[in-house]
Each structure stands twice: as structure tokens, then as C-alpha cells.
Amino acid sequence: MKAKLTVLAVALIVIAATATVFAATAGATMVTGRYAVTADKPVEGHPDLCGANLVWQVRNGDDWNIAYAPSPTSAATVICSDPADQILPRVSVDANGHVLVVWEDHRNGNADIYGYDVTTHQTLVICDQAAQQEAPRISGDWVVWQDDRNGDWDIYGATITTSNTPDTPDTVSAATPICTEAHDQTAPDVSGDTVVWVDTRYGDYDIMGYNRVADQTYAICLNDAVQDEPAVSGDTVVWRDFRDQTTSGTDIFGCDLVTGREFAVCTALGNQGSPAIDQDLVVWADGRSAGAGLDVRAFDLTLQQNVTICLAKKSQYQPTVSVDSGRSADPYRVVWCDQRTGATELWGADLTPWTMHLAIDGGTAWTRSATAHLRLFAQGKTGMITQMTLANVYQGAPSGVAESYATVKSPWYLLPKGDGHKWVGAVFTDLYGYSSPMIEREITVDTHGPQCYVPKAVTVTRGTTASIGVRVNDNLSPTVDTVVRVLNAHGNVVKTIVAPTLSRNALHHFTFVCNLTAGTYKVRVVATDLAGNKQSLVGSNTLTVQ
């Protein structure tokens, strides 16, 4: 049995006002859209997100270089194309609002740590010691990496100082040891004042951590199996875990650093690995679909809810996630490497933690009235809904006035005047001021009834087939419910033909074997359009039976 540091020390070391909440809450985290990020530039790898900012390594001839985009849907810029390989980029935003990118750089013949200030366009040498410096991570202004200057792998860090004063260059502090214990410490990650890594001091791979405020190292998981690939966000650490490898494959586990409580994130059959976390959303590469390659799946820690990110053909892997709950739409983003086309590309998905419903007139697609009756519902993750903004929209944002949240708005008089397609949009705001994405519904207003015609009088010999031509015109409705009636001289209906899906503005023929007695009959056509309007002009003509 290996000696172990106490995991309970975690709760005493981590400085935090409140514990991470894992209780189930109503609502849902939903994928709102998936899209290709770099379909035109194959051979991509190791993406990383911070807010909207995206970095990744891109193949340029024989070398890997570093690319940056201000969002997954924006044009990309290669921010480092020096000779040799630049790999494993990471991105963060510091307290001055500067977008900082760091990576592992091989221009000097060994692995060094370089960086780039996207805001001021400065390249930064973070650590270029003669030994190997690899696998950098950054949170705000703090960069950490694994370093073998002491003969085995240790964890080092440095601070980048930026300035919003023109012409003042960024500076980088001297490298500072974080953990130099006489065994290997590798694969660091950092969030705020917390650094985590893989540690071999107890004879296998465990997860250890360091708190910069307390200046203390502590154990996170010392299970006898292998734990590796740690990732940290705030007070939550997740990692790949081998404890059930022989029964279910590798799994994703986690730990709340405030309470010291360990928990399983995903123990599904097949291998799960490469976890990433931001706030309460964990993503990973998932191999449960046997023979179908890897997929990207997620788990919402607040809602205790599984989220399927991508199950496309071939493999999806190396996911990264960013949560920006202050954005009004798509506050969760995930980007991953994707091989569905045969090349390695980047794909992305936007998610929302909101549950919303909007129905106009009970959900009907057509209405005869410009006065709408709305039913609404919204639920987020951060608090009760207090306000809503309703407006007429057409693929844009609502421009109405915020009002108190209600589940019924009846009547609502703001549909634009005139017939045609109308859109109603709603944005909801919770107690903490977070706004939902816009939910949008379409309805067609049609206040005019169809016009019916029987263009020609019909003469038929009794016992033969009669053919009555009918045309129904309508300004909007593509189909109309149509009834043809044949009336005798006393006004009684002696024959009815129903055509429930008659196309508008076209001549249709209704045929039947005419066994009516000789005489003259009246043919009348009535119709109802999709909005429920009855005909404004009743079509009529005569049928003469000989």
C-alpha cells in the first residue's frame, strides 16, 4: 500500500466562498447548432477556447503553426509561423482584457514556451531554458508547464504582465517552481490560483494540486489505479480514470476541491478520455459506440444531465469547452477535431442552458386575426425568470420593451398589419440579469377567403361520366378544403364531392357517374383556406342531365 497525502486537506486549502452545486435543477442544456470551423483547412489539432477566442495548431508544409480566431465562426490568422513546430496552444484573457496565447515551441531545437498577446501583437518568450519545457497551460496571466531542467519532470510557472498604456511592452516574470518533488510531475492544468497535474511519487499516476494563495500542495486522487489527463475549472477537477478499465473501460471522474468529494462523471461502457471543463460543463471524447470511432459527449454538473455534442461518422476527439454565461445567446461553446470527411478538421457546437417555449394561438401556423394570443415559458439555471421582451422580428433580435414575465399574453396586438408571414420573438431575463437566446415562432396572417369558380356549364347524358371543372384562387393558402355540391331545383343537395387538399389557383376536374334524373341542376363550390377563412366568392354554374 502506498503512503498517501490526505484528500481531506483539499477542503482546508482551497479558498472559496461557496461550494460547487451539483444538485439537480429543472431545465436543460441543449445543442443549438453544429458547424464546421475549418473545413477549408484540413489537418488541424488541439483546439482551445476562452470565451469566443479560439486557438489551434495547423499544419503548414512540414511544420505545425499556431492559428487564432476571435470566434469559431470568424476568419483565422496564423499568429506564429516560425520554422520548426509550434504545438499545443492555449488561450486566456487577463484582467486587462488582453487575449494571451501560449504554446510549446521547437524553433531553438528543443521544447520551449512562447506566447503572443493578440491585443498588442507582441510575441513573448516565456521560458527558453536549455532543458525541455512542454505542455503549457494559461489562466489569466499565469502560465504553467512541465519542465525537466532538474533531471525529471517538474511543474513550473510564470506570470505575464500586460499594460493598456500605449508603447508599454508586456513583461514575463522569471520561471518559478511549483512542484519539484523527486518524481515526474506532468500534464499540468491551471484555473485561477489552482494548478493540477499527474504525479508519480506514489508509484503510479495520481492527480495532485497546488493552491497559489495557500502556497501548498495537496492530493486530489490517489486511487491505486491510473489517473491522468487532469483538467480544472474553478473548484472542480476532472480526469481520465482507469479504476474500472477491465469492466467498463476508462472513465471520467471528478473532485470538488472545496468539499474533497470525489464523483463519477461518466462510467459508460467503452473508453472515455481527453476531458475538458469550464464552469459546470464537462466534455470528453467517448468510445462507447463500438466500431464507430470516438464521439464528443458532455455532462452538465449543475443539472446532472448528459448532453450529446456530436455523434458524426468516424472520430471526433480533443474537445475543448468555454462557458460565458454573460452572453445573451449560445453561452456554451464546444470545439473538437473531426474526421467525418476523411481529413482532420475543426467542428464546433453552440449550446444553451435555457428551456423555452413560445406558442402563438395554440401553436397553429395560420390565423385570421392580427391579434395574437401567446403562451410562454422559460427556465434557466441561475435563477427565476423576472422579465421578458416580446417583439415582431424577422431573423433579428426583438426590439420591444421589457415587461414582467408571464406565461400568458392575451391578447397581444403587435403583429404587423396586413396579410403575410409574421414572426414573434421572445427574450427572457432571470433574477441575476442573464438573458436567454431569442426564441422565435412564425405564423401566417390571412384575412381573405378563397374565391371559387366553376368556369363552364356542364351537359351530360344520364348514366355516363360527368366532369365538373373547378378553380379556387387564394392569396396565400397553398391548399384549400373544397366541397362541390349539386343542388336540385328545390335547393336540396343531391350530390356532394369532397376534395380536402385542393391546390390553389389551378383548374381541377371532379368526375362521377351521373345517375341523376334528367333536368337542370345548380353546381356550387365552397372552400376554406388554412387560416379558416370561408370563401369570399362562391363558385356556381349549371349541370344539365339529358
C-alpha positions as CSV (number, residue, x, y, z in Angstrom):
1,M,0.0,0.0,0.0
2,K,1.5,3.3,-1.0
3,A,1.6,6.2,1.5
4,K,-0.9,8.9,0.7
5,L,-1.5,12.6,1.5
6,T,-4.9,13.1,2.9
7,V,-7.6,14.2,0.5
8,L,-9.4,15.9,3.3
9,A,-6.7,18.6,3.2
10,V,-8.2,19.8,-0.1
11,A,-11.2,21.4,1.7
12,L,-8.8,23.3,4.1
13,I,-6.5,24.5,1.3
14,V,-8.9,25.8,-1.4
15,I,-10.0,29.3,-0.8
16,A,-13.6,29.7,-1.9
17,A,-16.8,31.4,-0.7
18,T,-19.2,28.7,-1.7
19,A,-19.1,25.1,-2.7
20,T,-19.8,23.9,-6.3
21,V,-23.5,23.0,-6.5
22,F,-24.2,19.6,-8.1
23,A,-27.9,19.2,-7.1
24,A,-30.3,18.5,-9.9
25,T,-32.2,21.6,-11.2
26,A,-35.0,21.8,-13.7
27,G,-34.1,22.9,-17.2
28,A,-31.8,21.6,-19.9
29,T,-28.5,22.3,-21.6
30,M,-29.3,22.0,-25.4
31,V,-27.1,22.0,-28.5
32,T,-28.5,24.9,-30.6
33,G,-26.2,24.4,-33.7
34,R,-23.3,22.5,-35.0
35,Y,-20.9,23.8,-37.7
36,A,-17.6,23.4,-39.5
37,V,-15.0,25.7,-38.1
38,T,-12.1,25.0,-40.5
39,A,-13.5,22.8,-43.3
40,D,-11.3,24.6,-45.9
41,K,-8.1,24.0,-44.0
42,P,-7.6,20.3,-43.2
43,V,-5.0,18.9,-40.7
44,E,-5.9,20.7,-37.6
45,G,-5.4,19.8,-33.9
46,H,-5.5,20.7,-30.2
47,P,-8.1,23.5,-30.2
48,D,-8.6,25.6,-27.1
49,L,-11.3,28.1,-26.2
50,C,-11.6,31.1,-23.9
51,G,-14.9,32.9,-24.2
52,A,-15.2,33.3,-28.0
53,N,-11.5,33.2,-28.6
54,L,-10.2,30.0,-30.4
55,V,-6.7,28.8,-31.0
56,W,-5.4,25.6,-32.6
57,Q,-2.4,24.1,-34.3
58,V,-2.4,24.0,-38.1
59,R,-0.2,22.1,-40.5
60,N,1.9,24.3,-42.7
61,G,4.0,22.1,-45.0
62,D,6.2,20.0,-42.7
63,D,5.6,22.2,-39.7
64,W,2.9,22.9,-37.2
65,N,2.0,26.5,-36.6
66,I,-0.5,28.4,-34.3
67,A,-3.8,29.8,-35.6
68,Y,-6.1,32.2,-33.8
69,A,-9.7,33.3,-34.5
70,P,-11.8,35.8,-32.4
71,S,-14.7,33.3,-32.5
72,P,-15.3,29.8,-34.0
73,T,-17.2,31.4,-36.9
74,S,-14.6,34.1,-37.7
75,A,-11.7,34.2,-40.1
76,A,-8.5,32.8,-38.7
77,T,-5.0,34.3,-38.5
78,V,-1.7,32.4,-38.2
79,I,-0.1,34.2,-35.2
80,C,3.1,32.1,-35.3
81,S,4.7,30.5,-38.4
82,D,8.3,30.4,-37.3
83,P,10.4,27.4,-38.5
84,A,10.0,24.1,-36.7
85,D,6.9,23.1,-34.8
86,Q,4.7,25.2,-32.6
87,I,2.1,23.0,-30.9
88,L,-0.4,22.6,-28.0
89,P,-1.7,26.2,-27.9
90,R,-3.8,27.5,-25.1
91,V,-5.6,30.8,-24.8
92,S,-6.9,33.0,-22.0
93,V,-7.9,36.6,-21.2
94,D,-6.1,38.6,-18.4
95,A,-7.5,41.2,-16.1
96,N,-6.6,44.0,-18.6
97,G,-8.7,42.3,-21.3
98,H,-5.7,41.1,-23.3
99,V,-6.1,37.9,-25.2
100,L,-3.0,35.8,-24.4
101,V,-1.9,32.7,-26.3
102,V,0.8,30.3,-25.2
103,W,2.3,27.2,-26.9
104,E,5.1,24.7,-27.0
105,D,7.8,25.9,-29.4
106,H,10.6,24.0,-31.1
107,R,12.4,26.7,-33.0
108,N,15.5,26.5,-30.8
109,G,16.0,22.8,-31.3
110,N,14.3,21.8,-28.1
111,A,10.9,22.5,-26.5
112,D,10.4,26.0,-25.1
113,I,7.3,28.0,-24.0
114,Y,6.4,31.0,-26.2
115,G,3.4,33.3,-26.2
116,Y,1.6,36.0,-28.1
117,D,-0.5,39.0,-27.0
118,V,-3.3,39.1,-29.6
119,T,-4.4,42.5,-28.3
120,T,-1.0,44.2,-28.8
121,H,0.5,41.8,-31.3
122,Q,3.6,41.1,-29.2
123,T,5.5,37.7,-29.3
124,L,6.6,36.7,-25.8
125,V,9.4,34.4,-24.7
126,I,8.1,32.8,-21.6
127,C,10.7,30.1,-20.9
128,D,13.6,29.1,-23.2
129,Q,15.9,27.2,-20.8
130,A,18.2,24.6,-22.4
131,A,16.1,21.8,-20.9
132,Q,12.6,20.7,-22.2
133,Q,9.6,22.9,-21.4
134,E,6.4,21.3,-22.6
135,A,2.5,21.3,-22.4
136,P,1.8,24.9,-21.3
137,R,-1.5,26.0,-19.8
138,I,-2.7,29.5,-19.0
139,S,-5.3,31.1,-16.8
140,G,-5.5,34.9,-16.9
141,D,-1.9,36.0,-16.6
142,W,-0.5,32.8,-15.1
143,V,1.3,30.2,-17.3
144,V,2.3,26.8,-16.1
145,W,4.2,23.9,-17.9
146,Q,6.1,20.7,-17.3
147,D,9.9,21.2,-17.1
148,D,12.8,18.7,-17.0
149,R,15.6,21.1,-16.0
150,N,16.2,19.1,-12.8
151,G,16.5,15.7,-14.4
152,D,12.9,14.6,-14.2
153,W,9.7,16.4,-15.0
154,D,8.6,19.2,-12.6
155,I,5.9,21.9,-12.8
156,Y,7.0,25.5,-13.3
157,G,5.1,28.7,-13.8
158,A,5.5,32.4,-14.9
159,T,3.3,35.5,-14.9
160,I,2.7,37.7,-17.9
161,T,2.2,41.4,-17.1
162,T,0.3,43.4,-19.8
163,S,-0.4,47.1,-19.9
164,N,-3.1,49.2,-21.5
165,T,-0.7,52.1,-21.8
166,P,0.4,52.6,-25.5
167,D,4.0,51.6,-26.2
168,T,4.5,49.7,-22.9
169,P,5.6,46.2,-23.8
170,D,4.4,43.1,-22.0
171,T,6.8,41.5,-19.5
172,V,7.3,37.9,-18.3
173,S,8.4,37.0,-14.8
174,A,11.2,34.5,-14.2
175,A,10.1,30.9,-14.1
176,T,9.1,29.8,-10.6
177,P,9.0,26.2,-9.4
178,I,5.5,24.9,-8.4
179,C,6.4,21.3,-7.7
180,T,9.9,19.8,-7.9
181,E,9.3,16.6,-5.9
182,A,11.8,13.9,-6.9
183,H,9.5,12.0,-9.3
184,D,7.7,13.0,-12.5
185,Q,5.0,15.7,-12.5
186,T,3.5,16.2,-15.9
187,A,0.4,17.3,-17.8
188,P,-0.5,20.4,-15.8
189,D,-3.6,22.5,-16.0
190,V,-4.5,25.8,-14.3
191,S,-7.5,27.8,-13.3
192,G,-7.3,30.9,-11.2
193,D,-4.9,30.1,-8.3
194,T,-5.2,26.3,-8.7
195,V,-2.7,24.1,-10.6
196,V,-3.3,20.4,-11.1
197,W,-1.1,17.7,-12.6
198,V,-0.3,14.0,-13.0
199,D,2.1,12.9,-10.2
200,T,4.1,9.6,-9.9
201,R,5.6,10.0,-6.4
202,Y,3.5,7.1,-5.1
203,G,4.5,4.6,-7.8
204,D,1.7,5.1,-10.3
205,Y,-0.2,8.0,-11.9
206,D,-2.2,10.2,-9.4
207,I,-3.7,13.7,-9.5
208,M,-2.1,16.3,-7.3
209,G,-2.8,20.0,-6.9
210,Y,-1.3,23.3,-5.7
211,N,-3.0,26.4,-4.4
212,R,-1.1,29.6,-5.0
213,V,-2.8,31.6,-2.2
214,A,-2.0,29.0,0.4
215,D,1.3,28.0,-1.2
216,Q,0.5,24.4,-0.5
217,T,0.5,21.1,-2.5
218,Y,-2.3,18.6,-1.8
219,A,-3.6,15.3,-3.1
220,I,-6.7,15.2,-5.3
221,C,-7.0,11.5,-6.2
222,L,-4.7,8.7,-5.1
223,N,-6.7,5.7,-6.2
224,D,-4.4,2.7,-6.8
225,A,-5.3,2.7,-10.5
226,V,-4.0,5.2,-13.0
227,Q,-5.5,8.7,-13.1
228,D,-4.3,11.1,-15.8
229,E,-5.3,13.9,-18.2
230,P,-6.5,16.3,-15.5
231,A,-8.4,19.5,-16.2
232,V,-9.5,22.1,-13.7
233,S,-12.1,24.9,-13.7
234,G,-12.7,26.9,-10.5
235,D,-13.1,24.4,-7.7
236,T,-13.7,21.3,-9.9
237,V,-11.1,18.9,-11.2
238,V,-11.9,16.1,-13.7
239,W,-9.6,13.4,-15.1
240,R,-9.4,10.1,-17.0
241,D,-9.6,7.2,-14.6
242,F,-8.5,3.5,-15.1
243,R,-10.0,2.0,-11.9
244,D,-12.7,0.2,-13.9
245,Q,-10.8,-0.3,-17.1
246,T,-11.3,-4.1,-17.2
247,T,-15.1,-3.9,-16.8
248,S,-16.2,-0.7,-18.5
249,G,-13.1,0.9,-20.0
250,T,-11.5,4.2,-18.9
251,D,-13.9,6.6,-17.3
252,I,-14.2,10.3,-16.4
253,F,-14.1,11.2,-12.7
254,G,-14.0,14.4,-10.8
255,C,-13.5,16.1,-7.5
256,D,-15.0,19.1,-5.7
257,L,-11.9,20.8,-4.2
258,V,-14.0,22.6,-1.6
259,T,-15.5,19.5,0.0
260,G,-13.0,16.9,-1.2
261,R,-15.9,14.9,-2.5
262,E,-14.9,12.6,-5.5
263,F,-17.6,11.7,-8.0
264,A,-18.1,9.9,-11.3
265,V,-18.8,12.0,-14.4
266,C,-19.1,9.1,-16.9
267,T,-18.7,5.4,-16.4
268,A,-20.4,4.2,-19.6
269,L,-19.0,1.2,-21.4
270,G,-16.1,1.9,-23.8
271,N,-13.2,4.3,-23.2
272,Q,-13.8,7.9,-22.2
273,G,-10.8,10.3,-22.3
274,S,-9.4,13.8,-23.0
275,P,-11.7,15.6,-20.6
276,A,-12.1,19.3,-20.6
277,I,-14.1,21.5,-18.2
278,D,-15.3,25.1,-17.9
279,Q,-17.5,26.0,-15.0
280,D,-20.2,23.3,-14.8
281,L,-19.8,21.7,-18.2
282,V,-17.5,18.7,-18.7
283,V,-16.8,17.4,-22.3
284,W,-14.7,14.4,-23.4
285,A,-14.0,12.0,-26.3
286,D,-16.2,8.9,-25.9
287,G,-15.7,5.5,-27.3
288,R,-18.9,3.7,-26.3
289,S,-20.1,3.4,-29.9
290,A,-18.1,0.2,-30.7
291,G,-16.5,0.3,-34.1
292,A,-17.8,3.8,-34.9
293,G,-14.8,5.8,-33.7
294,L,-14.9,8.4,-30.9
295,D,-17.7,10.8,-30.2
296,V,-18.0,14.0,-28.2
297,R,-20.2,13.9,-25.2
298,A,-20.8,16.2,-22.2
299,F,-22.2,16.3,-18.7
300,D,-23.8,19.3,-17.0
301,L,-22.7,19.2,-13.4
302,T,-25.4,21.6,-12.2
303,L,-28.3,19.8,-13.9
304,Q,-26.7,16.3,-13.5
305,Q,-27.6,15.9,-17.2
306,N,-25.9,14.1,-20.1
307,V,-25.5,16.2,-23.3
308,T,-24.7,14.6,-26.7
309,I,-22.4,17.0,-28.6
310,C,-21.5,15.1,-31.7
311,L,-22.1,11.5,-33.0
312,A,-20.9,12.0,-36.6
313,K,-19.3,9.3,-38.6
314,K,-15.6,8.4,-38.0
315,S,-13.9,10.0,-35.0
316,Q,-14.4,13.3,-33.0
317,Y,-11.8,14.0,-30.3
318,Q,-9.7,16.6,-28.4
319,P,-12.8,18.6,-27.3
320,T,-12.5,22.0,-25.6
321,V,-15.3,23.9,-23.9
322,S,-15.9,27.5,-22.9
323,V,-18.8,28.8,-20.8
324,D,-19.6,32.5,-21.0
325,S,-22.9,32.8,-19.1
326,G,-23.0,36.6,-19.6
327,R,-23.6,36.3,-23.3
328,S,-27.2,36.6,-24.4
329,A,-27.0,33.6,-26.8
330,D,-25.0,30.4,-27.2
331,P,-23.2,30.9,-23.8
332,Y,-21.7,27.4,-24.0
333,R,-19.3,26.5,-26.9
334,V,-17.6,23.3,-27.7
335,V,-14.9,22.8,-30.4
336,W,-13.3,19.5,-31.4
337,C,-11.2,17.7,-34.0
338,D,-13.4,15.9,-36.5
339,Q,-12.6,13.3,-39.2
340,R,-16.0,12.8,-40.8
341,T,-14.7,13.9,-44.2
342,G,-11.5,11.9,-44.0
343,A,-9.4,14.9,-43.3
344,T,-8.8,16.3,-39.7
345,E,-10.9,19.5,-39.4
346,L,-12.3,21.5,-36.5
347,W,-16.0,21.5,-35.8
348,G,-18.0,23.4,-33.2
349,A,-21.3,23.4,-31.4
350,D,-23.2,26.1,-29.5
351,L,-25.3,25.2,-26.5
352,T,-27.8,27.0,-24.3
353,P,-28.8,26.1,-20.7
354,W,-32.2,27.5,-21.2
355,T,-35.6,25.8,-21.6
356,M,-38.1,27.9,-23.5
357,H,-41.4,27.6,-25.2
358,L,-43.5,30.1,-27.2
359,A,-46.8,29.3,-28.9
360,I,-48.9,31.6,-31.0
361,D,-52.7,30.9,-31.0
362,G,-52.0,27.5,-29.5
363,G,-49.3,26.6,-32.0
364,T,-51.2,27.0,-35.2
365,A,-49.3,28.0,-38.3
366,W,-52.2,30.2,-39.7
367,T,-54.5,32.8,-38.3
368,R,-57.3,35.1,-39.5
369,S,-56.6,37.7,-36.9
370,A,-53.7,40.2,-36.3
371,T,-54.4,39.9,-32.6
372,A,-52.2,37.1,-31.3
373,H,-52.7,35.0,-28.1
374,L,-49.3,33.9,-26.7
375,R,-48.3,31.2,-24.3
376,L,-44.8,31.4,-22.9
377,F,-42.4,29.5,-20.7
378,A,-38.8,30.0,-19.7
379,Q,-36.4,28.4,-17.3
380,G,-32.7,29.0,-16.9
381,K,-30.1,27.6,-14.5
382,T,-29.2,30.7,-12.5
383,G,-32.5,31.9,-11.1
384,M,-36.2,32.7,-11.5
385,I,-37.4,34.5,-14.6
386,T,-38.3,38.1,-14.0
387,Q,-38.7,39.8,-17.3
388,M,-39.4,39.1,-21.0
389,T,-39.2,41.2,-24.2
390,L,-41.7,40.4,-26.9
391,A,-41.5,41.9,-30.4
392,N,-42.1,41.4,-34.1
393,V,-38.9,40.1,-35.6
394,Y,-37.7,38.8,-38.9
395,Q,-34.5,36.9,-38.3
396,G,-33.3,39.6,-35.9
397,A,-33.3,40.5,-32.3
398,P,-36.6,41.6,-30.6
399,S,-36.7,45.4,-30.3
400,G,-39.7,45.5,-27.9
401,V,-39.9,46.8,-24.3
402,A,-39.0,44.6,-21.4
403,E,-42.0,43.7,-19.2
404,S,-42.7,41.4,-16.3
405,Y,-42.5,37.7,-17.1
406,A,-45.9,36.0,-17.7
407,T,-46.8,32.6,-19.1
408,V,-49.9,34.1,-21.0
409,K,-50.0,37.2,-23.1
410,S,-53.5,37.5,-24.4
411,P,-54.3,39.5,-26.4
412,W,-51.1,40.7,-28.0
413,Y,-51.7,43.4,-30.6
414,L,-48.3,43.8,-32.1
415,L,-48.4,41.6,-35.2
416,P,-47.6,43.8,-38.2
417,K,-50.6,44.9,-40.2
418,G,-51.6,43.2,-43.4
419,D,-51.6,39.6,-44.5
420,G,-48.4,37.6,-44.8
421,H,-45.8,35.7,-42.8
422,K,-45.1,37.2,-39.3
423,W,-42.5,36.4,-36.7
424,V,-42.8,36.8,-32.9
425,G,-39.7,36.7,-30.8
426,A,-39.1,36.5,-27.1
427,V,-36.1,37.0,-24.9
428,F,-36.3,36.2,-21.2
429,T,-34.2,37.6,-18.3
430,D,-33.6,35.9,-15.0
431,L,-33.2,37.3,-11.5
432,Y,-29.4,37.8,-12.0
433,G,-29.7,39.7,-15.2
434,Y,-28.7,36.9,-17.6
435,S,-30.7,36.9,-20.8
436,S,-31.8,33.9,-22.8
437,P,-31.2,33.3,-26.5
438,M,-34.2,34.5,-28.6
439,I,-36.9,32.0,-29.2
440,E,-38.8,32.8,-32.4
441,R,-42.0,31.5,-33.9
442,E,-43.7,32.1,-37.3
443,I,-47.4,32.4,-38.1
444,T,-49.1,33.5,-41.3
445,V,-51.9,36.0,-41.1
446,D,-54.6,35.6,-43.8
447,T,-57.7,37.6,-43.5
448,H,-59.1,37.0,-47.0
449,G,-61.1,34.0,-48.1
450,P,-60.7,31.9,-51.2
451,Q,-62.5,32.8,-54.5
452,C,-64.3,29.8,-56.1
453,Y,-65.2,29.4,-59.8
454,V,-67.0,26.8,-61.9
455,P,-65.8,28.2,-65.3
456,K,-68.1,26.1,-67.6
457,A,-71.6,24.8,-67.5
458,V,-71.7,21.0,-67.9
459,T,-74.1,18.9,-70.0
460,V,-74.1,15.1,-69.5
461,T,-76.2,12.1,-70.6
462,R,-77.7,10.2,-67.7
463,G,-75.6,7.1,-66.8
464,T,-72.3,8.5,-68.2
465,T,-69.4,10.2,-66.5
466,A,-69.8,13.9,-65.7
467,S,-66.7,16.2,-65.4
468,I,-67.0,19.4,-63.4
469,G,-64.1,21.9,-63.7
470,V,-63.4,23.9,-60.5
471,R,-60.8,26.6,-59.8
472,V,-60.2,28.0,-56.3
473,N,-58.0,31.1,-56.0
474,D,-56.4,32.3,-52.7
475,N,-53.9,35.0,-52.0
476,L,-51.7,32.9,-49.5
477,S,-53.0,29.5,-48.7
478,P,-51.3,26.8,-50.8
479,T,-54.2,24.4,-50.4
480,V,-57.9,24.8,-49.6
481,D,-60.5,22.4,-48.3
482,T,-63.1,22.2,-51.1
483,V,-66.6,20.8,-51.3
484,V,-68.6,20.6,-54.6
485,R,-72.4,20.3,-54.1
486,V,-75.0,19.6,-56.8
487,L,-78.5,21.0,-55.9
488,N,-81.9,20.3,-57.5
489,A,-84.5,22.9,-58.4
490,H,-85.8,22.9,-54.8
491,G,-82.3,23.7,-53.4
492,N,-81.7,20.3,-52.0
493,V,-78.3,18.7,-52.2
494,V,-78.4,15.6,-54.3
495,K,-74.6,15.1,-54.8
496,T,-71.6,16.0,-52.6
497,I,-67.9,15.7,-53.7
498,V,-65.2,16.5,-51.0
499,A,-61.7,17.4,-52.1
500,P,-59.8,18.2,-48.8
501,T,-56.4,19.2,-50.3
502,L,-57.2,21.1,-53.5
503,S,-54.3,23.2,-54.7
504,R,-55.0,26.9,-55.1
505,N,-55.0,28.8,-58.4
506,A,-55.3,25.7,-60.6
507,L,-58.1,24.1,-62.6
508,H,-59.3,20.8,-61.2
509,H,-61.8,18.3,-62.6
510,F,-64.2,16.3,-60.5
511,T,-65.7,13.2,-62.2
512,F,-68.5,11.0,-61.2
513,V,-71.0,8.7,-62.9
514,C,-74.2,10.8,-63.2
515,N,-77.3,8.8,-62.4
516,L,-79.4,11.9,-61.6
517,T,-82.8,12.2,-63.3
518,A,-83.0,14.5,-66.3
519,G,-83.1,18.2,-65.6
520,T,-81.1,21.2,-64.8
521,Y,-79.1,21.3,-61.5
522,K,-77.0,24.0,-59.8
523,V,-73.4,23.3,-59.1
524,R,-72.0,25.2,-56.1
525,V,-68.3,25.2,-54.8
526,V,-67.4,26.3,-51.3
527,A,-63.9,26.3,-49.8
528,T,-62.0,27.0,-46.6
529,D,-58.3,28.1,-46.6
530,L,-55.7,27.1,-44.0
531,A,-56.4,30.1,-41.9
532,G,-60.1,29.1,-41.6
533,N,-61.5,31.7,-43.9
534,K,-64.6,30.7,-45.8
535,Q,-64.8,31.6,-49.5
536,S,-65.3,35.3,-50.3
537,L,-66.8,34.3,-53.7
538,V,-68.9,31.1,-54.0
539,G,-68.4,29.4,-57.4
540,S,-71.5,28.3,-59.2
541,N,-72.7,27.1,-62.6
542,T,-75.2,24.6,-64.0
543,L,-75.2,20.8,-64.7
544,T,-77.8,19.7,-67.3
545,V,-78.6,16.0,-67.3
546,Q,-80.2,14.6,-70.5
